[in-house]
Amino acid sequence: MFRGFFGRRSRSVWVRLTYLCIVTIIFLFATSQFKGTATHARFVPEPIQPVHSIDRAADPRIPLNLEPPNLKQKEVDERLNLDVHNPTRNAKLSTRKLTTEQKTTKPAQNIIINGEKYPKLTPDGKLIPQRRIVHLDLKGAPYKPQYFTELFAFFNRIQATGILLEWEDMFPFKGRLAGAVNKNAYSMETVETILKEAQKHHLHIIPLVQTMGHLEWILKLEQFSHLREDARFPQVICFSDDDAWDLLKEMIEEVAEVHKKYGMPFFHIGADEAFQVRYFKHGFKHPILLQIGICNASVTRIQKEYSKERLMLWHIARTAEFVKETYSDTQVLAWHDMLISAMESDIEDYKLTELIQPVLWNYAEDLDVYLPRSTWMMLRNFGSVWGSSAWKGADGPARYSTNANHYVKNHESWIKQYTMAYQDFNVFEGLIMTGWSRYDHFSVLSETIPVALPTLAISMETILEGRPLLSNHPVTAELLQCSPPLDLGFTASGCRFPGSRIYELVNDMYQKQMQLRTYRQDDYELNGWLSRVSDEYSVSSHWYIDKIEQMIEMHAAPLERIAEDLRFEMEKIFFKDMIDEFLFTYLGEDLEWLNKKRATIKTISTSKKFPKRPFVESAISRSSVSAKCR
């Protein structure tokens, strides 16, 4: 009966239903267990302000919310013991609760930067930095005072909002540092004139004073050599030493006292590249060896701080704290690279998230490789961050001609970076566009500022558009009255901007030098009949010498004319010693070679007889005989 009722097919369906019921019962039971666990877990809601939010009392950009919280928010406050009347306490409490957990920040609300609501986005959602700060590095090729006025007007036209001034040895320090300043250092009256001009052009001014590394201009001198972290390397100061700390405070105060008269919302303390192994500025990294914890004072201090990394954080923290205590309305900036090797708990121990705003810098073309997402996440506990790109001085230490393509790619990559990362922080404060004059105090000059101003204009247009412009830059073309090419060493004629003639001459010089190097390497007549043997022994064929002479003059005459014109144009902007250094570094060797060939040609052309072979052996024999006689 039952066999007939169910049958083979019916029994199969019945078994399937039975299995389905069993699985459903197991699922419901498991779900109830998870719910039971969740109800006993600690509830950590999203705080009133984003985690590590800006203190309202310290930051007037955030208007107070005078509306009473809704019922749900009141319940949250009670459960977390939050004080709705003390947002500062709430921010610290929230930070403390989430230190060991994944931080969940988002852009702060109702922030106004330069009169515009933050964040400012393009129609397709790309972030536009509302602070666009142009870095002026005065440790190489400093400008004559009158050039600043032209420069600041140009910055207005390209929509820069401020400048980062790195004075180094051009600032008229007093007291102990007076003997270390540049012979061309500005007077205090000139410094104030420069700052007044910046203020007149509505540019926010941020001073930069190095407080850890890049202090060669001081530590190279004998009277300060005892303050080196490592006696062999004059880069890093022994900041644990009381005398060194007093010197750093003097530097900060002297610069800040004059800057505060013209507004000092931010102060940059540097704090990058404190190591022995080089870390190239264009993004390529070599292993870092911290150059701290070597001098006696640091060795002693490490016993309290437990590691080199913590020693470094201790110094950055006390430097920032000194600036903030002395100038209460000033926020402190520091480069990021010495922070990312530190543990998050150490950063919290020294309260760095409350003391500084890190500036993430990288000048490579592909930041996905050299500034990965993980770097941003290491700094996620900081409420405010900056980015830093480059528009000159980051494409090789001896790059003197224009290579706009490298820098434009860097800015295109930065658009992707800060658009991706800004929602992880309260505020992406802005982009500092660095323009390095030297890789460090001892290196050769990089691009001079007129050579790179078209690059700066193109880069600025790119970030304002929030997208790659594919070599089409209409705003820059209208501004400069020319369309500057992006390729290395190429130039456009007829451009109009401060120092445009230098831009044309330097890139023309580069092209002429490339032609000369090709000639020297490949020309068979030159290498066959006017070689080193001809220079040394004055022997060659008149037939070929006459032909080579024409080629030598074809290369020499334009370079000599460029050298003369460059000196004339550069004297309008730069000091004489800088012009001498530039021409000696980049043109001197070629002119020396050409003049040597001219002298050889003249000697051979007037010779009517030559010695028999072997020339070289005879010369060696003569030298040997002469040596024996002595």
C-alpha positions as CSV (number, residue, x, y, z in Angstrom):
1,M,0.0,0.0,0.0
2,F,2.6,2.5,1.1
3,R,4.9,1.4,-1.7
4,G,2.1,2.2,-4.1
5,F,1.3,5.4,-2.5
6,F,4.8,6.8,-2.6
7,G,6.3,5.0,-5.5
8,R,9.9,5.5,-6.6
9,R,9.4,9.0,-7.9
10,S,7.2,10.2,-5.0
11,R,9.8,8.8,-2.5
12,S,12.5,10.9,-4.2
13,V,10.5,14.1,-3.8
14,W,9.8,13.3,-0.2
15,V,13.4,12.7,0.6
16,R,14.3,16.1,-0.9
17,L,11.7,17.9,1.1
18,T,13.0,16.2,4.3
19,Y,16.6,17.3,3.5
20,L,15.3,20.9,2.8
21,C,13.6,21.0,6.2
22,I,16.7,19.8,8.0
23,V,18.9,22.5,6.3
24,T,16.4,25.2,7.1
25,I,16.3,24.2,10.8
26,I,20.1,24.3,11.0
27,F,20.3,27.7,9.3
28,L,17.7,29.2,11.6
29,F,19.5,27.9,14.7
30,A,22.9,29.2,13.5
31,T,21.4,32.7,12.7
32,S,19.9,32.9,16.2
33,Q,23.3,32.2,17.7
34,F,25.0,35.0,15.7
35,K,22.3,37.4,16.7
36,G,22.8,36.4,20.3
37,T,26.5,37.2,20.0
38,A,25.9,40.5,18.3
39,T,23.6,41.7,21.1
40,H,26.4,41.1,23.7
41,A,29.1,43.0,21.7
42,R,30.0,46.5,22.6
43,F,28.2,49.0,20.4
44,V,30.5,51.7,18.9
45,P,28.4,54.0,16.8
46,E,29.7,56.7,14.4
47,P,30.7,59.7,16.6
48,I,29.1,63.1,16.5
49,Q,32.1,64.5,14.7
50,P,34.2,62.3,12.4
51,V,36.8,60.4,14.3
52,H,39.7,62.6,15.3
53,S,37.7,65.6,14.1
54,I,39.0,69.1,14.2
55,D,38.5,70.8,17.5
56,R,35.7,73.4,16.9
57,A,37.3,75.7,19.4
58,A,40.6,75.6,17.5
59,D,39.2,75.7,13.9
60,P,36.7,78.5,13.1
61,R,36.0,76.9,9.7
62,I,33.4,74.6,11.3
63,P,30.3,76.5,12.5
64,L,28.7,75.3,15.7
65,N,25.6,73.1,15.4
66,L,23.1,74.8,17.7
67,E,20.3,72.4,17.0
68,P,19.6,69.8,19.8
69,P,20.4,66.2,18.9
70,N,17.6,63.9,18.0
71,L,16.4,61.2,20.4
72,K,18.6,58.5,18.7
73,Q,21.7,60.7,19.0
74,K,20.9,61.4,22.7
75,E,20.8,57.6,23.3
76,V,24.1,57.2,21.6
77,D,25.6,60.0,23.8
78,E,24.4,58.3,26.9
79,R,25.7,54.9,26.0
80,L,29.2,56.3,25.1
81,N,29.2,58.8,28.0
82,L,29.7,61.6,25.5
83,D,29.3,65.3,26.5
84,V,27.3,67.1,23.9
85,H,28.6,70.4,25.3
86,N,32.3,69.5,25.0
87,P,33.1,68.3,21.4
88,T,36.8,68.4,22.2
89,R,36.4,65.7,24.8
90,N,34.2,63.7,22.5
91,A,36.8,63.7,19.8
92,K,39.5,62.5,22.1
93,L,37.3,59.9,23.6
94,S,36.3,58.6,20.2
95,T,39.9,58.4,19.1
96,R,40.9,56.5,22.2
97,K,38.1,54.0,21.8
98,L,39.0,53.3,18.2
99,T,42.7,53.3,18.4
100,T,43.0,49.5,18.2
101,E,40.1,49.2,15.7
102,Q,39.6,50.2,12.1
103,K,39.1,53.9,12.0
104,T,36.0,55.1,10.2
105,T,36.5,58.7,9.1
106,K,34.8,60.7,6.5
107,P,35.1,64.3,5.2
108,A,34.2,66.8,7.8
109,Q,31.0,68.8,7.1
110,N,30.5,72.6,6.7
111,I,34.2,73.4,6.2
112,I,35.0,76.5,4.2
113,I,38.5,76.8,2.5
114,N,39.4,80.0,0.7
115,G,35.7,81.0,0.6
116,E,34.6,77.8,-1.0
117,K,32.8,74.8,0.6
118,Y,34.8,71.7,1.1
119,P,35.2,69.4,-0.8
120,K,35.3,71.0,-4.2
121,L,34.7,68.5,-6.9
122,T,34.6,68.4,-10.7
123,P,31.4,67.3,-12.4
124,D,32.8,63.8,-12.6
125,G,33.7,63.7,-8.9
126,K,37.4,64.5,-9.0
127,L,38.7,66.5,-6.0
128,I,40.1,70.0,-6.7
129,P,42.6,71.0,-4.0
130,Q,41.3,74.3,-2.6
131,R,44.8,75.3,-1.3
132,R,47.3,75.2,-4.1
133,I,50.6,76.2,-2.6
134,V,53.7,76.9,-4.7
135,H,57.0,76.0,-3.0
136,L,60.0,78.4,-3.5
137,D,63.3,76.8,-2.6
138,L,65.9,79.5,-2.0
139,K,68.8,77.3,-1.2
140,G,69.8,77.3,-4.8
141,A,69.5,80.1,-7.4
142,P,67.8,82.6,-5.1
143,Y,66.2,85.6,-6.9
144,K,66.8,89.2,-6.7
145,P,64.1,90.9,-4.6
146,Q,62.4,92.7,-7.4
147,Y,61.7,89.4,-9.2
148,F,59.3,88.3,-6.4
149,T,56.7,90.9,-7.5
150,E,56.6,89.5,-11.0
151,L,56.5,86.0,-9.7
152,F,53.6,86.6,-7.3
153,A,51.5,88.3,-10.1
154,F,52.2,85.2,-12.2
155,F,51.0,82.9,-9.4
156,N,47.7,84.9,-9.2
157,R,47.2,84.4,-12.9
158,I,47.5,80.6,-12.7
159,Q,45.3,80.5,-9.6
160,A,47.8,79.6,-6.9
161,T,46.5,80.4,-3.4
162,G,49.8,80.5,-1.5
163,I,53.5,80.0,-1.2
164,L,55.8,77.8,0.9
165,L,59.0,79.8,1.5
166,E,62.1,77.8,2.3
167,W,64.6,80.5,3.1
168,E,67.5,78.3,4.3
169,D,70.7,80.4,4.3
170,M,69.1,83.4,2.5
171,F,67.3,84.5,5.7
172,P,69.2,87.1,7.8
173,F,69.6,85.1,10.9
174,K,71.2,86.8,13.9
175,G,73.3,85.7,16.8
176,R,75.1,82.3,16.4
177,L,73.7,81.7,13.0
178,A,74.8,85.1,11.5
179,G,78.1,83.5,10.4
180,A,76.3,80.7,8.5
181,V,74.1,82.8,6.2
182,N,74.7,83.2,2.5
183,K,76.8,86.1,1.4
184,N,73.8,87.2,-0.7
185,A,71.3,86.8,2.1
186,Y,68.4,89.2,2.1
187,S,68.2,91.9,4.7
188,M,65.3,91.9,7.2
189,E,63.9,94.9,5.4
190,T,64.0,92.9,2.1
191,V,62.3,89.9,3.8
192,E,59.5,92.1,5.0
193,T,59.1,93.6,1.5
194,I,58.8,90.1,0.0
195,L,56.2,89.1,2.6
196,K,54.3,92.3,2.0
197,E,54.2,91.7,-1.7
198,A,52.9,88.1,-1.1
199,Q,50.2,89.5,1.1
200,K,49.4,92.2,-1.4
201,H,48.8,89.5,-4.0
202,H,46.5,87.6,-1.6
203,L,48.9,84.7,-1.3
204,H,48.9,82.7,2.0
205,I,52.5,82.4,3.3
206,I,53.8,79.2,4.9
207,P,57.4,79.3,6.2
208,L,59.5,76.1,6.1
209,V,62.4,75.6,8.6
210,Q,64.2,72.3,8.6
211,T,64.4,70.9,12.1
212,M,66.0,67.5,11.7
213,G,67.7,66.7,8.3
214,H,68.8,68.9,5.4
215,L,70.8,71.1,7.7
216,E,74.0,71.0,5.8
217,W,74.2,74.8,5.5
218,I,74.8,74.9,9.2
219,L,76.5,71.6,10.1
220,K,79.1,71.9,7.3
221,L,80.8,74.7,9.2
222,E,83.4,74.0,11.8
223,Q,81.7,75.9,14.6
224,F,78.6,73.7,14.3
225,S,80.2,70.4,13.4
226,H,80.0,69.2,17.0
227,L,76.2,69.3,16.6
228,R,76.1,66.6,13.9
229,E,74.1,63.4,14.6
230,D,76.9,61.5,12.9
231,A,80.3,63.2,12.8
232,R,81.0,62.2,9.2
233,F,77.7,63.4,7.8
234,P,76.5,67.0,8.1
235,Q,72.9,66.3,7.1
236,V,71.2,65.6,10.4
237,I,71.5,67.6,13.6
238,C,71.9,65.9,17.0
239,F,68.5,67.1,18.1
240,S,68.7,65.4,21.5
241,D,71.5,67.7,22.4
242,D,70.4,70.7,24.5
243,D,72.6,73.1,22.5
244,A,71.2,71.8,19.2
245,W,67.6,72.1,20.5
246,D,68.2,75.7,21.5
247,L,69.6,76.4,18.0
248,L,66.6,74.9,16.4
249,K,64.3,77.0,18.6
250,E,66.2,80.1,17.7
251,M,65.8,79.4,14.0
252,I,62.1,78.8,14.3
253,E,61.5,81.9,16.4
254,E,63.5,84.2,14.1
255,V,61.6,83.1,11.0
256,A,58.2,82.9,12.7
257,E,58.5,86.4,14.4
258,V,58.6,88.1,11.0
259,H,56.1,85.8,9.3
260,K,53.4,86.2,11.9
261,K,53.1,89.9,11.1
262,Y,51.7,88.9,7.7
263,G,49.6,85.9,8.8
264,M,51.0,82.5,9.6
265,P,48.2,79.9,9.6
266,F,50.7,77.1,8.9
267,F,54.3,76.5,9.8
268,H,56.3,73.6,8.1
269,I,59.0,72.0,10.2
270,G,60.4,69.8,7.4
271,A,61.4,66.6,9.3
272,D,62.2,64.4,6.2
273,E,65.0,62.3,4.9
274,A,67.0,61.8,8.1
275,F,69.1,58.9,6.8
276,Q,72.4,57.9,5.3
277,V,71.4,55.9,2.3
278,R,70.0,58.1,-0.4
279,Y,66.2,58.2,-1.1
280,F,65.8,59.8,-4.5
281,K,63.3,62.6,-4.8
282,H,61.7,61.4,-8.0
283,G,60.2,58.4,-6.1
284,F,62.8,55.6,-6.4
285,K,63.7,54.3,-3.0
286,H,66.7,52.6,-1.6
287,P,66.8,50.9,1.9
288,I,66.6,53.6,4.6
289,L,69.1,53.6,7.4
290,L,68.0,56.1,10.0
291,Q,70.8,58.5,10.7
292,I,69.8,59.2,14.3
293,G,70.7,57.6,17.6
294,I,74.4,58.0,17.0
295,C,75.5,61.1,18.9
296,N,76.0,60.8,22.6
297,A,72.9,62.8,23.5
298,S,70.7,60.6,21.2
299,V,72.2,57.4,22.6
300,T,71.3,58.6,26.1
301,R,67.8,59.7,25.0
302,I,67.1,56.4,23.3
303,Q,67.2,54.7,26.7
304,K,64.0,56.7,27.6
305,E,62.4,56.4,24.1
306,Y,63.4,52.8,23.5
307,S,64.1,53.0,19.7
308,K,65.3,55.2,16.9
309,E,61.8,55.5,15.5
310,R,60.4,56.6,18.8
311,L,63.3,59.1,19.3
312,M,62.5,60.6,16.0
313,L,58.8,60.9,16.9
314,W,59.6,62.4,20.2
315,H,61.6,65.2,18.5
316,I,58.9,65.8,15.9
317,A,56.3,66.0,18.6
318,R,58.2,68.4,20.8
319,T,59.1,70.6,17.9
320,A,55.5,70.8,16.8
321,E,54.4,71.4,20.4
322,F,56.9,74.3,20.7
323,V,55.5,76.0,17.6
324,K,51.9,75.5,18.6
325,E,52.5,76.8,22.2
326,T,54.5,79.8,21.0
327,Y,52.1,80.6,18.1
328,S,48.7,79.3,19.1
329,D,46.9,80.1,15.9
330,T,49.3,78.2,13.8
331,Q,49.0,74.6,12.5
332,V,52.2,72.6,12.0
333,L,53.0,70.7,8.9
334,A,55.7,67.9,8.5
335,W,56.7,65.7,5.6
336,H,55.3,62.2,5.9
337,D,58.2,59.9,5.0
338,M,59.7,59.6,8.5
339,L,56.2,58.8,10.0
340,I,55.2,55.8,7.9
341,S,57.9,53.5,9.5
342,A,56.5,54.2,13.0
343,M,54.0,52.1,14.7
344,E,50.5,53.5,15.0
345,S,50.6,53.1,18.8
346,D,53.8,55.1,19.0
347,I,52.3,58.0,16.9
348,E,49.4,58.0,19.4
349,D,51.7,57.9,22.4
350,Y,53.4,61.2,21.3
351,K,50.0,62.7,20.3
352,L,51.3,63.5,16.8
353,T,47.8,63.2,15.4
354,E,46.9,66.3,17.5
355,L,50.1,68.1,16.8
356,I,50.9,67.9,13.1
357,Q,49.3,67.6,9.7
358,P,51.4,65.2,7.6
359,V,52.3,66.2,4.0
360,L,52.5,63.1,1.8
361,W,55.1,63.8,-0.9
362,N,56.1,61.9,-4.0
363,Y,57.3,63.1,-7.4
364,A,57.1,59.9,-9.5
365,E,54.9,59.6,-12.6
366,D,53.1,56.5,-11.4
367,L,52.0,57.0,-7.7
368,D,50.2,53.7,-7.6
369,V,53.6,52.2,-7.4
370,Y,55.4,54.7,-5.2
371,L,52.5,56.0,-3.0
372,P,50.2,53.0,-2.6
373,R,46.9,52.9,-0.7
374,S,48.7,51.4,2.3
375,T,50.7,54.6,2.8
376,W,47.5,56.6,3.2
377,M,46.1,54.1,5.5
378,M,49.1,54.2,7.8
379,L,48.2,57.9,8.4
380,R,44.5,57.4,8.7
381,N,44.4,58.6,12.3
382,F,45.4,62.1,11.3
383,G,42.4,64.2,10.8
384,S,44.0,66.5,8.2
385,V,46.5,65.7,5.5
386,W,48.2,67.4,2.6
387,G,49.7,66.1,-0.7
388,S,52.9,67.3,-2.3
389,S,53.7,67.1,-6.0
390,A,56.6,68.7,-8.0
391,W,57.0,71.1,-10.8
392,K,60.8,71.3,-10.9
393,G,63.9,69.9,-9.3
394,A,62.6,66.3,-9.1
395,D,63.7,64.8,-12.4
396,G,67.4,64.1,-11.7
397,P,69.8,66.3,-9.8
398,A,71.5,67.7,-13.0
399,R,68.3,68.2,-15.0
400,Y,68.5,71.9,-16.1
401,S,66.2,72.0,-19.2
402,T,62.5,71.7,-19.3
403,N,60.9,68.3,-19.0
404,A,57.2,69.2,-18.5
405,N,56.0,65.7,-19.4
406,H,57.4,64.2,-16.2
407,Y,55.8,66.7,-13.9
408,V,52.4,66.7,-15.7
409,K,52.2,62.9,-15.3
410,N,53.0,63.4,-11.6
411,H,50.1,65.8,-11.2
412,E,47.8,63.5,-13.3
413,S,48.7,60.7,-10.9
414,W,48.1,63.0,-7.9
415,I,44.5,63.7,-9.0
416,K,43.8,60.0,-8.8
417,Q,45.5,59.7,-5.4
418,Y,43.8,62.5,-3.5
419,T,40.4,61.8,-5.1
420,M,40.7,58.2,-3.9
421,A,42.0,59.1,-0.4
422,Y,40.2,62.3,0.7
423,Q,37.1,60.6,2.1
424,D,39.3,58.7,4.6
425,F,40.2,62.0,6.3
426,N,38.4,64.9,7.8
427,V,40.1,67.3,5.4
428,F,42.5,67.0,2.5
429,E,43.9,70.5,3.2
430,G,45.6,71.1,-0.1
431,L,48.4,70.4,-2.5
432,I,51.9,71.8,-2.1
433,M,53.6,72.0,-5.5
434,T,57.3,71.8,-4.8
435,G,59.9,73.5,-6.9
436,W,63.3,72.3,-5.7
437,S,66.5,74.2,-6.7
438,R,68.9,71.5,-5.6
439,Y,68.5,68.0,-4.3
440,D,70.4,69.1,-1.3
441,H,72.8,71.8,-0.2
442,F,75.8,70.2,-1.8
443,S,74.3,69.1,-5.1
444,V,74.4,71.0,-8.4
445,L,71.6,73.4,-9.5
446,S,68.5,71.9,-11.0
447,E,66.1,73.8,-13.3
448,T,66.1,77.5,-12.6
449,I,62.6,78.9,-12.0
450,P,62.0,80.6,-15.4
451,V,62.8,77.3,-17.1
452,A,60.0,75.6,-15.2
453,L,57.2,78.3,-15.0
454,P,55.4,76.9,-18.1
455,T,55.5,73.5,-16.5
456,L,53.9,75.0,-13.3
457,A,51.2,76.6,-15.4
458,I,50.4,73.4,-17.2
459,S,50.4,71.4,-14.0
460,M,48.1,73.9,-12.3
461,E,45.7,73.8,-15.2
462,T,45.7,70.0,-15.0
463,I,44.7,69.8,-11.3
464,L,42.1,72.5,-11.7
465,E,40.5,70.5,-14.5
466,G,40.9,67.3,-12.5
467,R,41.8,65.2,-15.5
468,P,44.6,64.6,-18.1
469,L,44.4,67.2,-20.8
470,L,46.3,65.2,-23.5
471,S,48.7,68.0,-24.5
472,N,45.8,70.4,-24.9
473,H,46.2,73.3,-22.5
474,P,44.1,76.3,-23.7
475,V,44.3,78.2,-20.4
476,T,48.1,78.0,-20.3
477,A,48.4,78.9,-24.0
478,E,46.3,82.0,-23.5
479,L,48.2,83.0,-20.3
480,L,51.7,82.5,-21.8
481,Q,50.8,83.6,-25.3
482,C,52.4,80.4,-26.6
483,S,51.9,76.6,-26.4
484,P,54.9,75.1,-24.6
485,P,55.7,71.5,-25.6
486,L,55.9,68.8,-23.0
487,D,58.9,66.9,-24.4
488,L,62.4,67.2,-22.9
489,G,64.4,70.2,-24.0
490,F,61.9,71.6,-26.4
491,T,60.6,75.1,-26.2
492,A,58.1,77.5,-27.7
493,S,59.1,80.9,-29.0
494,G,57.3,84.2,-28.2
495,C,56.2,83.2,-24.7
496,R,55.4,85.9,-22.2
497,F,56.0,85.3,-18.5
498,P,58.7,86.4,-16.0
499,G,62.0,85.2,-17.4
500,S,60.7,83.7,-20.6
501,R,63.9,84.6,-22.5
502,I,65.9,82.4,-20.1
503,Y,63.4,79.6,-20.8
504,E,64.0,79.8,-24.5
505,L,67.8,80.2,-24.2
506,V,68.3,77.3,-21.8
507,N,66.3,74.9,-23.9
508,D,68.0,76.0,-27.0
509,M,71.3,75.4,-25.2
510,Y,70.2,71.9,-24.4
511,Q,69.3,71.1,-28.0
512,K,72.7,72.5,-29.2
513,Q,74.5,70.4,-26.6
514,M,72.7,67.2,-27.7
515,Q,73.8,67.9,-31.3
516,L,77.4,68.5,-30.2
517,R,77.4,65.2,-28.2
518,T,76.1,63.3,-31.2
519,Y,78.8,64.9,-33.3
520,R,81.5,64.0,-30.8
521,Q,80.4,60.4,-30.6
522,D,79.5,59.6,-34.2
523,D,81.5,61.8,-36.6
524,Y,84.1,59.7,-38.3
525,E,86.2,62.6,-39.5
526,L,86.4,64.1,-36.0
527,N,87.2,60.8,-34.3
528,G,89.6,59.8,-37.0
529,W,91.6,62.9,-37.6
530,L,91.1,65.2,-34.5
531,S,91.3,62.7,-31.7
532,R,93.2,62.8,-28.4
533,V,96.3,61.8,-30.3
534,S,96.0,65.0,-32.4
535,D,95.5,67.1,-29.3
536,E,98.6,65.6,-27.6
537,Y,101.0,65.3,-30.4
538,S,99.8,67.9,-32.9
539,V,99.7,65.5,-35.9
540,S,96.9,65.1,-38.5
541,S,96.0,65.6,-42.1
542,H,95.5,69.2,-43.3
543,W,92.9,67.9,-45.7
544,Y,90.6,66.7,-42.9
545,I,91.5,69.4,-40.4
546,D,90.1,72.0,-42.8
547,K,86.8,70.2,-43.0
548,I,86.6,69.6,-39.2
549,E,87.3,73.2,-38.5
550,Q,84.1,74.3,-40.1
551,M,82.1,71.8,-38.0
552,I,83.8,72.9,-34.8
553,E,82.9,76.5,-35.5
554,M,79.3,75.5,-36.4
555,H,78.9,74.0,-32.9
556,A,81.0,76.6,-31.0
557,A,79.5,79.9,-32.3
558,P,75.9,79.2,-31.1
559,L,76.9,78.0,-27.7
560,E,79.1,81.0,-27.1
561,R,76.3,83.3,-28.2
562,I,73.9,81.5,-25.8
563,A,76.4,81.8,-22.9
564,E,76.6,85.6,-23.5
565,D,72.9,86.1,-23.9
566,L,72.1,83.9,-20.8
567,R,74.4,85.9,-18.6
568,F,72.7,89.1,-19.7
569,E,69.2,87.8,-19.1
570,M,70.0,86.0,-15.8
571,E,71.6,89.1,-14.3
572,K,68.0,90.6,-14.3
573,I,66.9,87.8,-11.9
574,F,69.8,86.1,-10.2
575,F,73.0,87.0,-8.3
576,K,76.3,86.8,-10.2
577,D,77.7,83.8,-8.4
578,M,74.7,81.7,-9.3
579,I,75.1,82.6,-13.0
580,D,78.8,81.7,-12.8
581,E,77.9,78.4,-11.2
582,F,75.2,77.6,-13.8
583,L,77.4,78.3,-16.8
584,F,80.4,76.5,-15.3
585,T,78.3,73.4,-14.4
586,Y,76.3,73.0,-17.6
587,L,78.2,74.8,-20.4
588,G,81.8,75.2,-19.3
589,E,82.9,71.7,-20.2
590,D,81.6,71.9,-23.8
591,L,83.1,75.3,-24.4
592,E,86.5,74.0,-23.0
593,W,86.4,71.1,-25.3
594,L,85.6,73.2,-28.3
595,N,88.3,75.7,-27.5
596,K,90.8,72.9,-27.1
597,K,89.9,71.6,-30.5
598,R,90.3,75.1,-31.9
599,A,93.8,75.3,-30.4
600,T,94.8,71.9,-31.9
601,I,93.5,72.9,-35.3
602,K,95.5,76.1,-35.2
603,T,98.7,74.3,-34.3
604,I,98.3,71.6,-36.9
605,S,97.3,74.1,-39.6
606,T,100.5,76.0,-39.2
607,S,102.7,72.9,-39.1
608,K,104.6,72.1,-42.3
609,K,106.3,68.9,-41.1
610,F,105.5,66.1,-38.7
611,P,107.6,63.5,-36.8
612,K,108.0,59.9,-38.1
613,R,106.0,57.2,-36.4
614,P,105.5,55.9,-33.8
615,F,104.3,59.2,-32.3
616,V,103.0,57.9,-29.0
617,E,106.0,55.6,-28.4
618,S,108.4,58.4,-29.1
619,A,106.6,60.6,-26.6
620,I,106.7,57.8,-24.0
621,S,110.4,57.3,-24.6
622,R,111.1,61.0,-24.2
623,S,109.2,61.0,-21.0
624,S,111.1,58.0,-19.7
625,V,114.5,59.5,-20.6
626,S,113.4,62.8,-18.9
627,A,112.4,60.9,-15.8
628,K,115.7,59.1,-15.6
629,C,117.7,62.3,-15.9
630,R,115.8,63.7,-13.0
